[in-house]
Amino acid sequence: MAAERIVAPAARPDRLASQAILVCARAPLPGAVKTRLIGALGARGAARLQRTLVKRTLRAAAAAGCASVQLWCAPDAEHPFFRACARCFGVSLHAQGEGDLGARMERAFAHALARHARAVLVGSDIPDLDGAYLRAAFAKLGEGSPVFGPAEDGGYVLAGLAEAVPGLFSAVEWGGPRVMAQTRERLAQAGQFHSELPPLRDLDRPEDLARFAP
């Protein structure tokens, strides 16, 4: 990893203390990440792409300048790449733990909301994510309702909460085209209004590579 040091824009200390950005990422292990892209990039190429995307996401989180940043790591936080990210970006490291994506997201939110008033969670494969998008998410959270950033493929790229919504992340068809639709249904069943940001693309399939500029 290049010896770069990322400095977030100046922000009020009380805002940093009250808000958290949770970045979820897998360690860049060849053959274990971006598996749908291995046919196009090879196992090592997909792992290199994972490194690029995680660093790109952490730069966006730093650029938001409005929250502390946590890197939630899988399978654990011990990989040297994660340690290098902590040094470079000044983020704290946390293990995602076991369970499906919903269980791991719920765990990250529970940890963050016990310490912060608002938390926004993102994945690490969102090429167009930037600081302005994250600031917009916190602005919506400040209005008092959950916020989501839909993905073009039917999932979502961002979830933001100020308090837990029981069952929101349980029994969801993760990776399928109905994730955002199911989430809307869960929120409606819980009597929760929510806000949505403009849709963004994520980078999962070979056809997504044509629109990606490193």
Order of alpha helices (4+ residues) and beta strands (2+ residues): alpha-beta-alpha-beta-alpha-beta-alpha-beta-alpha-beta-beta-alpha-beta
